[in-house]
């Protein structure tokens, strides 16, 4: 689609934006720097917290948003990917970017992008993610936010969001994921994540492997940045960690991370008292993270666990669910790539009676054959059932789950894109920009 093609409606705008996504991913922040300069550096208009990590960064971002809300602050929240609606990526006081706003920003940015490409070659044309990042910065500045929470898209050092100079940098966790982009060792991945640390800016470090901690602390030393460590502050006993309304021990690790961020901000943000932090952590809204919903009188759990580190957390969650209900659940799963699918399916096979395989509507999604080959043979030998299916078959309407019996719990886990497809079928229809995604 050329820069001259009219963007007559929202469908045309979406087609244009997704055509940029189809061009592939080019790592680097030079294009984002050029784009930000042309549009007046909106990223500098509002103080921000910059959040990176293999897992937990979205949950920590949502926790900070809830705390800032309790403190009475007007806040911007930038996360990715979205679950149902594109505008979920950019929120002000949890109001998503409306279709009209997306249209207006795209029409404003498209000619700018075209000029940058003409001046520097096609490689300088901003990507889909850079367009969305620019929209976020423009929206937050235009709405007069007091503080922004900016989640890294991928990695850190070369991510488009890394043009910010935050009040606090955050690294939630380090695990082996996106190895083809970030490196195939904990040390290499940690170095990419630690690339968000800026000179003199404090960094909050979640629970990370020792090898990753060494890399992060060295980067912080070079930048003369103070390190606030969850492990040092709270120790190993999760029972003493801050509480949150999100389920799972790992969410208490994330709550500790968010708490340390607020402690780092507190000297300049007097409203971030311990009481405000505690209240905010009990009011977090973050769909798809061991989220329990009732569907036709049945319990369905929605949980995005999409990489090896997430599979370890899922092991604990499924074990507790079996102990709680007295029976193994039925699990619906779909994953992007064998490196992610293998540990996930090994975990699922130990704690489920049936596995319903789904292929998410993504180019990188693992096929039925790939997924079946990764299910341990012991599962079928022990009487476990493997079924090929679709989201539409399992959830024929917003009130029905068509697998299992009335007493069976269904767990949907794997790719966040799969969770989005399920939520799109279950969530009530909303008009453009009508608030955030609620429990159904």
C-alpha positions as CSV (number, residue, x, y, z in Angstrom):
1,X,0.0,0.0,0.0
2,X,1.6,3.3,-1.1
3,X,1.7,6.5,0.9
4,X,-0.9,8.0,-1.5
5,X,-3.5,5.2,-1.0
6,X,-6.4,6.8,0.9
7,X,-7.0,5.3,4.4
8,X,-10.8,5.7,4.1
9,X,-11.8,3.6,7.1
10,X,-10.5,1.6,10.0
11,X,-10.3,-1.6,7.9
12,X,-7.9,0.2,5.5
13,X,-5.8,1.6,8.4
14,X,-5.5,-1.9,9.9
15,X,-4.5,-3.3,6.5
16,X,-1.8,-0.7,6.2
17,X,-0.5,-1.2,9.7
18,X,-0.4,-5.0,9.3
19,X,1.2,-4.7,5.9
20,X,4.1,-3.1,7.8
21,X,4.1,-6.1,10.2
22,X,4.2,-8.5,7.2
23,X,7.5,-6.9,6.1
24,X,9.2,-8.6,9.0
25,X,11.2,-7.5,12.0
26,X,14.3,-5.4,11.8
27,X,16.1,-5.0,15.0
28,X,17.5,-1.5,15.9
29,X,16.4,1.8,17.3
30,X,17.9,4.2,14.7
31,X,14.6,4.4,12.8
32,X,12.7,5.1,16.0
33,X,15.0,7.8,17.0
34,X,14.5,9.5,13.6
35,X,10.7,9.1,13.8
36,X,10.7,10.5,17.4
37,X,12.8,13.5,16.3
38,X,10.4,14.4,13.4
39,X,7.3,14.2,15.6
40,X,8.8,16.4,18.4
41,X,10.2,13.8,20.9
42,X,6.9,13.0,22.7
43,X,8.7,10.2,24.6
44,X,10.4,12.9,26.6
45,X,7.2,14.7,27.7
46,X,6.2,12.3,30.5
47,X,8.3,10.5,33.2
48,X,8.2,6.8,32.7
49,X,9.1,3.4,34.0
50,X,10.7,1.1,31.4
51,X,10.1,-2.7,31.9
52,X,12.0,-5.5,30.2
53,X,12.2,-9.2,31.0
54,X,11.6,-12.7,29.6
55,X,8.5,-13.2,31.6
56,X,6.5,-11.0,34.0
57,X,7.0,-7.7,32.3
58,X,3.4,-7.3,31.4
59,X,2.2,-8.3,34.9
60,X,4.6,-5.9,36.5
61,X,3.5,-3.1,34.1
62,X,-0.2,-3.8,35.1
63,X,0.7,-3.8,38.8
64,X,2.5,-0.5,38.5
65,X,-0.5,0.9,36.6
66,X,-2.8,-0.2,39.4
67,X,-0.6,1.3,42.1
68,X,-0.3,4.6,40.2
69,X,-4.1,4.6,39.8
70,X,-4.5,4.3,43.6
71,X,-2.1,7.2,44.0
72,X,-4.4,9.4,41.9
73,X,-2.0,9.7,38.9
74,X,-3.0,9.9,35.3
75,X,-1.0,7.2,33.6
76,X,-0.2,5.8,30.2
77,X,0.3,2.0,29.7
78,X,2.1,0.6,26.6
79,X,2.2,-3.2,26.3
80,X,2.3,-5.8,23.6
81,X,0.9,-7.9,22.0
82,X,-2.8,-7.1,22.3
83,X,-5.3,-9.8,23.1
84,X,-8.5,-8.8,21.2
85,X,-8.3,-5.2,20.0
86,X,-5.2,-3.3,18.6
87,X,-6.0,-0.3,20.8
88,X,-5.3,-2.4,24.0
89,X,-1.6,-1.8,23.4
90,X,-2.0,1.9,24.2
91,X,-4.1,2.9,27.2
92,X,-4.6,6.0,29.3
93,X,-6.2,5.3,32.7
94,X,-7.0,1.9,31.2
95,X,-9.0,3.4,28.3
96,X,-7.8,1.8,25.2
97,X,-6.8,3.7,22.0
98,X,-10.0,4.0,20.0
99,X,-10.3,3.1,16.4
100,X,-10.8,6.8,15.5
101,X,-7.5,7.7,17.4
102,X,-5.7,4.9,15.6
103,X,-6.9,6.2,12.3
104,X,-5.9,9.8,13.1
105,X,-2.4,8.8,14.3
106,X,-1.8,6.5,11.3
107,X,-2.8,9.3,8.8
108,X,-0.5,11.6,10.7
109,X,2.5,9.2,10.8
110,X,2.2,7.6,7.3
111,X,3.6,10.6,5.3
112,X,6.3,11.1,7.9
113,X,7.3,7.5,7.5
114,X,7.3,7.8,3.8
115,X,9.6,10.8,3.9
116,X,12.0,9.0,6.2
117,X,12.1,6.1,3.8
118,X,12.7,8.4,0.8
119,X,15.6,10.1,2.6
120,X,17.3,7.0,3.9
121,X,16.1,4.1,1.8
122,X,13.4,1.5,2.4
123,X,15.3,0.2,5.5
124,X,14.4,3.5,7.2
125,X,10.7,3.1,6.9
126,X,9.2,2.6,10.4
127,X,7.9,-0.8,11.3
128,X,4.5,-1.7,12.7
129,X,5.8,-1.8,16.2
130,X,7.5,1.6,15.7
131,X,4.2,3.0,14.5
132,X,2.5,1.7,17.6
133,X,5.3,3.0,19.8
134,X,5.0,6.5,18.3
135,X,1.2,6.4,18.8
136,X,1.7,5.6,22.4
137,X,4.1,8.4,23.0
138,X,1.9,10.9,21.2
139,X,-1.2,9.8,23.1
140,X,0.4,9.9,26.5
141,X,1.8,13.4,25.8
142,X,-1.4,14.6,24.4
143,X,-3.5,13.3,27.3
144,X,-1.2,14.9,29.8
145,X,-0.2,11.8,31.7
146,X,1.7,12.1,34.9
147,X,3.6,8.8,34.4
148,X,3.9,6.1,31.8
149,X,4.7,2.5,32.1
150,X,6.5,1.3,28.9
151,X,6.9,-2.4,28.3
152,X,9.7,-3.5,26.0
153,X,8.5,-5.4,22.9
154,X,11.5,-7.7,22.4
155,X,14.9,-7.8,24.1
156,X,15.7,-4.3,25.2
157,X,19.0,-2.9,23.9
158,X,17.6,-2.6,20.3
159,X,13.9,-2.4,21.0
160,X,12.1,0.7,19.7
161,X,11.0,1.7,23.2
162,X,14.6,2.1,24.2
163,X,14.7,5.7,23.1
164,X,13.3,6.7,26.5
165,X,15.3,7.8,29.5
166,X,13.2,6.5,32.3
167,X,12.9,7.3,36.0
168,X,13.5,3.6,36.8
169,X,14.5,0.7,34.6
170,X,13.1,-2.8,35.4
171,X,14.3,-6.3,34.4
172,X,11.7,-8.8,35.7
173,X,13.3,-12.1,34.8
174,X,15.7,-13.7,32.4
175,X,15.1,-17.0,30.6
176,X,15.8,-18.7,27.3
177,X,13.3,-17.3,24.8
178,X,13.6,-15.6,21.4
179,X,17.1,-17.1,21.2
180,X,17.3,-16.6,17.4
181,X,17.2,-12.9,18.0
182,X,18.7,-12.4,21.5
183,X,21.3,-15.2,21.7
184,X,21.3,-18.8,22.9
185,X,22.7,-18.3,26.5
186,X,21.4,-16.7,29.6
187,X,24.4,-14.3,29.6
188,X,23.7,-13.1,26.0
189,X,20.0,-12.6,26.7
190,X,20.7,-10.8,29.9
191,X,23.0,-8.4,28.1
192,X,20.2,-7.5,25.6
193,X,17.7,-6.9,28.4
194,X,20.3,-4.9,30.4
195,X,20.7,-2.6,27.4
196,X,17.8,-0.6,28.8
197,X,19.8,0.5,31.8
198,X,20.7,4.2,31.4
199,X,23.5,6.2,33.1
200,X,22.5,7.2,36.6
201,X,19.0,5.6,36.4
202,X,18.2,3.1,39.1
203,X,17.4,-0.5,38.0
204,X,15.1,-2.9,39.7
205,X,16.1,-6.5,39.2
206,X,13.6,-9.3,39.7
207,X,14.5,-12.9,40.4
208,X,17.1,-13.9,37.8
209,X,19.7,-16.7,37.4
210,X,23.1,-16.0,38.9
211,X,24.7,-15.7,35.5
212,X,22.2,-13.1,34.4
213,X,22.6,-11.1,37.6
214,X,26.4,-10.9,37.0
215,X,25.7,-9.4,33.5
216,X,23.0,-6.9,34.8
217,X,25.2,-5.7,37.7
218,X,28.1,-5.1,35.4
219,X,26.0,-3.0,33.1
220,X,24.7,-1.1,36.1
221,X,28.2,-0.6,37.3
222,X,29.3,0.9,34.0
223,X,26.3,3.2,34.0
224,X,26.7,4.1,37.7
225,X,23.2,2.9,38.3
226,X,22.0,1.7,41.6
227,X,20.6,-1.8,41.7
228,X,17.5,-2.8,43.8
229,X,17.3,-6.6,44.0
230,X,14.2,-8.5,44.8
231,X,16.3,-11.4,46.1
232,X,18.3,-9.2,48.4
233,X,15.3,-7.3,49.7
234,X,12.8,-10.1,50.2
235,X,14.9,-13.3,50.3
236,X,13.8,-16.8,49.3
237,X,10.6,-17.3,51.2
238,X,7.7,-16.2,49.0
239,X,5.4,-16.2,52.0
240,X,6.9,-12.8,53.0
241,X,6.6,-11.3,49.6
242,X,4.0,-8.6,48.9
243,X,0.5,-10.0,48.2
244,X,-1.5,-9.4,45.0
245,X,-4.9,-10.4,43.7
246,X,-3.2,-12.2,40.7
247,X,-2.7,-15.9,41.5
248,X,0.6,-17.8,41.7
249,X,3.9,-17.5,43.6
250,X,5.4,-16.0,40.5
251,X,3.0,-13.1,40.7
252,X,4.2,-12.4,44.2
253,X,7.7,-12.2,42.7
254,X,6.3,-9.7,40.3
255,X,4.6,-7.8,43.1
256,X,7.9,-7.5,44.9
257,X,9.5,-6.1,41.7
258,X,6.7,-3.5,41.4
259,X,7.1,-2.6,45.1
260,X,10.8,-1.9,44.7
261,X,10.0,0.3,41.6
262,X,7.7,2.4,43.8
263,X,10.3,2.6,46.6
264,X,12.8,3.9,44.0
265,X,10.3,6.5,42.9
266,X,9.0,7.4,46.3
267,X,11.5,10.1,47.2
268,X,10.2,12.2,44.3
269,X,6.6,10.8,44.2
270,X,5.3,11.3,47.7
271,X,1.9,9.8,46.8
272,X,3.5,6.3,46.5
273,X,3.2,5.3,50.1
274,X,3.4,1.8,51.4
275,X,-0.3,1.7,51.9
276,X,-1.0,2.9,48.3
277,X,1.4,0.2,47.0
278,X,-0.3,-2.5,49.0
279,X,-3.8,-1.4,47.9
280,X,-2.8,-1.1,44.3
281,X,-1.3,-4.6,44.2
282,X,-4.7,-6.0,45.3
283,X,-6.5,-4.3,42.4
284,X,-4.5,-5.4,39.4
285,X,-6.4,-6.0,36.1
286,X,-4.3,-8.2,33.8
287,X,-6.4,-10.7,31.7
288,X,-5.0,-14.1,30.7
289,X,-2.6,-14.8,33.6
290,X,-4.2,-17.7,35.4
291,X,-7.5,-15.9,35.0
292,X,-10.5,-17.9,36.3
293,X,-13.7,-17.3,34.4
294,X,-17.1,-19.0,34.7
295,X,-18.5,-20.2,31.4
296,X,-21.9,-21.8,31.5
297,X,-21.4,-22.7,35.1
298,X,-18.0,-24.3,34.4
299,X,-14.5,-23.1,35.5
300,X,-12.2,-22.2,32.6
301,X,-8.7,-20.9,33.3
302,X,-6.9,-18.7,30.8
303,X,-3.2,-18.6,31.2
304,X,-0.5,-17.4,28.8
305,X,2.5,-19.7,29.4
306,X,4.5,-19.6,26.1
307,X,8.1,-20.3,26.9
308,X,10.4,-22.6,28.9
309,X,10.4,-20.3,32.0
310,X,6.6,-20.0,31.8
311,X,6.3,-23.9,31.6
312,X,8.1,-24.1,35.0
313,X,5.5,-21.8,36.5
314,X,2.7,-23.7,34.8
315,X,3.9,-26.9,36.5
316,X,3.2,-25.4,39.9
317,X,-0.1,-23.9,38.9
318,X,-1.4,-27.2,37.4
319,X,-0.3,-29.2,40.4
320,X,-2.2,-26.9,42.7
321,X,-5.3,-27.0,40.5
322,X,-5.3,-30.8,40.6
323,X,-4.9,-30.8,44.4
324,X,-7.7,-28.2,44.6
325,X,-10.3,-30.0,42.3
326,X,-9.3,-33.6,42.9
327,X,-9.0,-34.3,39.2
328,X,-6.8,-33.5,36.2
329,X,-8.0,-30.8,33.9
330,X,-8.6,-30.8,30.2
331,X,-6.0,-28.6,28.6
332,X,-6.3,-26.6,25.4
333,X,-3.0,-25.4,23.9
334,X,-1.3,-24.0,20.9
335,X,2.2,-22.7,20.7
336,X,4.6,-20.8,18.3
337,X,7.7,-22.9,17.7
338,X,9.1,-26.2,18.9
339,X,11.5,-24.6,21.5
340,X,8.5,-23.3,23.3
341,X,6.1,-26.2,22.7
342,X,8.4,-29.0,24.0
343,X,8.7,-27.9,27.7
344,X,5.0,-26.8,27.7
345,X,3.7,-30.1,26.4
346,X,5.9,-32.0,28.7
347,X,4.4,-30.1,31.6
348,X,0.8,-30.4,30.4
349,X,1.1,-34.1,29.9
350,X,1.9,-34.6,33.6
351,X,-1.2,-32.9,34.8
352,X,-4.0,-33.4,32.3
353,X,-6.5,-36.0,31.2
354,X,-6.9,-34.7,27.7
355,X,-4.9,-32.3,25.5
356,X,-6.8,-30.4,22.8
357,X,-4.3,-29.1,20.2
358,X,-5.1,-25.8,18.4
359,X,-3.0,-24.0,15.7
360,X,-3.1,-20.3,16.4
361,X,-3.7,-18.0,13.4
362,X,0.0,-17.0,13.3
363,X,2.6,-17.8,10.6
364,X,5.0,-19.2,13.2
365,X,2.4,-21.4,14.9
366,X,3.3,-25.1,15.4
367,X,1.3,-27.5,13.3
368,X,-0.7,-30.4,14.6
369,X,1.9,-32.8,13.5
370,X,4.7,-30.8,15.3
371,X,2.7,-30.6,18.5
372,X,1.7,-34.3,18.5
373,X,5.4,-35.3,18.0
374,X,6.3,-33.3,21.1
375,X,3.7,-34.9,23.5
376,X,5.6,-37.5,25.5
377,X,4.6,-41.0,24.5
378,X,3.9,-41.9,28.1
379,X,0.8,-39.6,28.0
380,X,-1.1,-41.7,25.5
381,X,0.2,-44.9,26.9
382,X,-1.3,-43.9,30.3
383,X,-4.7,-43.4,28.8
384,X,-4.4,-39.7,27.9
385,X,-6.3,-38.4,25.0
386,X,-4.9,-36.1,22.3
387,X,-7.4,-34.2,20.1
388,X,-6.9,-31.9,17.1
389,X,-9.4,-29.0,17.3
390,X,-10.1,-25.3,16.7
391,X,-11.0,-22.4,18.9
392,X,-14.4,-22.2,17.2
393,X,-15.1,-25.9,17.9
394,X,-14.1,-25.7,21.6
395,X,-15.9,-22.4,22.2
396,X,-18.8,-22.3,19.8
397,X,-20.3,-19.3,21.5
398,X,-19.5,-16.9,24.4
399,X,-21.4,-19.1,26.9
400,X,-20.3,-22.5,25.9
401,X,-17.2,-24.7,26.3
402,X,-17.8,-27.9,24.2
403,X,-15.1,-30.1,25.7
404,X,-15.3,-32.4,28.7
405,X,-18.2,-32.7,31.2
406,X,-19.9,-30.3,33.6
407,X,-17.4,-31.2,36.4
408,X,-14.2,-30.8,34.2
409,X,-12.0,-27.8,34.5
410,X,-10.6,-26.5,31.2
411,X,-7.3,-24.8,31.1
412,X,-6.4,-22.8,28.0
413,X,-2.6,-22.2,27.9
414,X,0.2,-21.5,25.5
415,X,0.7,-18.6,23.1
416,X,-0.8,-15.3,24.0
417,X,-2.2,-15.2,20.5
418,X,-4.2,-18.3,21.3
419,X,-5.5,-16.6,24.4
420,X,-6.5,-13.6,22.3
421,X,-8.4,-15.8,19.8
422,X,-10.3,-17.4,22.7
423,X,-11.1,-14.1,24.4
424,X,-12.3,-12.7,21.1
425,X,-15.0,-15.4,21.1
426,X,-15.9,-15.1,24.7
427,X,-15.7,-11.3,25.4
428,X,-18.8,-9.2,24.8
429,X,-18.6,-6.9,21.8
430,X,-17.6,-3.4,22.6
431,X,-17.8,-0.2,20.7
432,X,-14.6,1.6,19.6
433,X,-12.5,2.6,22.6
434,X,-14.9,1.4,25.2
435,X,-12.7,0.7,28.2
436,X,-10.6,-2.3,28.9
437,X,-11.2,-6.0,28.5
438,X,-13.2,-7.2,31.5
439,X,-13.7,-10.7,33.0
440,X,-16.4,-12.3,30.9
